[in-house]
Amino acid sequence: MGVDSKDMRNRPRSSADDSSARSKAREQLQLTEENYRTIFENSAVAITVSDAGENIITWNKFAEVLLRMGRDELYMKPVSSLYPEAEWKRIRSQNVRQKGMQHHFETRIITGDQEIIDVDLSLSVLKGPEGKINGSIGIIADITERKKAEEALRQSEELSRGMIETAETGIYLLQDGRFQYVNRLLEEICGYSSDELIGTYSLNYVHPEDREMVRAKTVEVLKGQSNLPYEFRSIRKDWETVWLLDKATSIKYQGRRAVLGTLMDITERKMAEA
């Protein structure tokens, strides 16, 4: 006599079946935990876990490298002691416990040998089933070299700007025919402020009889066909006509072609030649 498939479906599971299912679940859980542990231990950033009292209770290998501290120094260390007082106040001001997380917060941290380094900090609050905070996870990346590079670039830009602003010639940058930058001496030459010049067409300030020649020269410069100096007349803000000597070259600015040029006021020389 055949067995009804419906009866088979309704038959209670045996203890052997339940035991096998539980065993598979445990194996899967163990595998998952091992995977997470591998990721945790081999991460290229420092990871710390703190308890509800904000004391460090566990961490990964890289945390010891970055913080330059061993187990005895890190275990139950107050998280606040990792930061200069002013930085800890900044972190507190982010209200991370209320928000639940804070990503990519740039701050500074004190290493075991008392060096202060720049870091990128991400925090996540850990909560229990009833919503009670029982700890937090901190992910810390060393950005010291990046910050040093940014500072070096800033100083270089300040130096370059200082040299440009104190140059003996007017300096300008054109893109799509409009001023993108002018230095202090160029402002004096034309009588307009940089605020008045930036974004306007440079040909607007050229004497009408010289505009076509200047336009053609600019096209030649952009195409790399010529960078020879040339003379033209310009109309100042006070409507005075001045003679200028222009020397320009083609450069790449923000991914597109532009003209970087220098201007010298040669009005006195031209008057002497007349």
Buried (B, 14 or more C-beta within 10 A) or exposed (E): EEEEEEEEEEEEEEEEEEEEEEEEEEEEEEEEEEEEEEEBEEBEBBBBBBBEEBBBBBBBEBBBEBBBBEEEEBEEBEBBEBBEEEBBEBBEEBEBBEEBEBEEBBBBBBBEEEEEBBBBBBBBBBEEEEEEBBBBBBBBBBBBEEBEEEEEEEEEEEEEEEEBEEBEBBBBBBBEBBBBBBBBBBBEBBBBEBEBBBEEEBBEBBBEEBBEBBBEBBEBBBEEEBBEEBBBBBBBEEEEEBBBBBBBBBBEBEEEBBBBBBBBBBBEEBEEEE
